Amino acid sequence: MNRYPLLIALCVSVAALVAALVVPSALAGSRAKTLVTTINVTAGKPSEFRFKLAKSSAKRGVIVFKIKNSGVIPHDFKLCSKRSSSLKNSCTGRGTKLINVGSSATLRVSVLVKGTYEYLCTVPGHAAQGMKGLFKVT
């Protein structure tokens, strides 16, 4: 009776079982969890054409801006997609819809590159009156 085919089949089965148990746990350890940071933002306070951010920086990853309009006119909130060290009155990036007085909106963005990014209100004239600022990603 030839035992080699049976021995080979047994070895292959044991190797498959070990791989099924070891590989997923090794992969799970190598996957970095995505960091999610939530930043509360108040629009229209302390004055109508200002934003008040709970924090002015966050680590790289997903940043969730929760914006509440506490002013007396509608505003929006936009995070510019390019790094900048100066304030402008317009940019490309992701933003909220117009937020009515007393309402809230959420802006969720992924920022993977460290740097300083501008945020602003895109309602005509609002950024020019000071409704803008810089947000740092570390």
Secondary structure, 3 states (H helix, E strand, C coil): CCCHHHHHHHHHHHHHHHHHHHHHHHHHHHCCCCCEEEEEEEECCCCCCCEEECCCEECCEEEEEEEEECCCCCECCEEEEEECCCCCCCCCEEECCCECCCCEEEEEEEECCCEEEEEECCCCCCCCCCCEEEEEEC
